[in-house]
């Protein structure tokens, strides 16, 4: 079976996010004063061939832990669906 995984990787809340801070500062410059606390992360989409949804989730979890996210500085969430 084929599965699609949508993965979001974000900097940990306790860490500074220079990109997010720059965007937050720029919001006021374009008249969007009500927007603050911007955090910049990344989105990864990948496809997995697996026997089951739980097997696909385990592979995605492994990929996140070993390659896609630096767990010292980032957190991640993902969703897996059959396609």
C-alpha positions in Angstrom: 0.0 0.0 0.0 1.1 3.6 -0.6 0.8 6.2 2.1 1.4 10.0 2.1 3.0 11.6 5.1 2.7 15.3 5.9 5.4 16.4 8.4 5.8 19.7 10.2 9.1 20.5 11.8 9.3 23.5 14.1 12.0 25.1 16.4 11.4 24.3 20.0 9.5 27.1 21.9 12.4 27.6 24.3 14.8 28.5 21.5 15.2 31.7 19.6 13.8 31.8 16.1 15.6 34.6 14.2 13.5 34.2 11.0 10.3 34.3 13.0 11.5 37.3 14.9 12.3 39.2 11.7 8.9 38.4 10.2 7.2 39.4 13.4 9.0 42.8 13.3 8.1 43.3 9.7 4.4 42.7 10.4 4.1 46.1 12.1 5.8 47.7 9.1 3.0 46.6 6.8 0.2 47.5 9.2 -0.4 44.1 10.7 0.2 45.1 14.3 -2.1 42.4 15.7 0.2 39.6 14.4 3.0 38.5 16.7 4.8 35.4 17.9 5.7 34.2 14.4 7.7 30.9 14.3 9.2 29.7 11.0 9.6 25.9 10.4 9.4 23.6 7.5 6.9 21.2 5.9 7.9 17.9 4.4 5.7 15.6 2.3 6.8 12.1 1.5 5.4 8.9 0.2 5.9 5.5 1.8 5.3 1.9 0.6 4.2 -0.1 3.6 2.0 -3.1 4.5 -0.1 -1.1 6.9 -0.8 2.3 8.3 1.0 1.5 11.5 4.1 0.3 9.6 4.1 3.5 7.5 3.8 5.6 10.7 6.8 3.7 12.2 8.9 4.4 9.1 8.0 8.1 9.1 8.7 8.4 12.9 12.1 6.8 12.2 12.8 9.2 9.3 11.9 12.2 11.5 14.1 11.0 14.4 17.1 10.1 12.3 17.1 12.7 9.5 14.3 15.2 9.2 14.4 16.8 12.6 17.1 17.8 15.0 15.5 16.7 18.3 17.7 19.0 20.3 16.4 22.1 18.6 13.2 21.0 16.9 9.9 19.2 17.4 7.8 17.5 14.7 4.3 16.3 14.1 3.0 14.2 11.2 -0.1 12.7 9.7 -0.1 9.6 7.5 -2.9 8.7 5.1 -3.4 6.0 2.5 -3.3 7.3 -1.1 
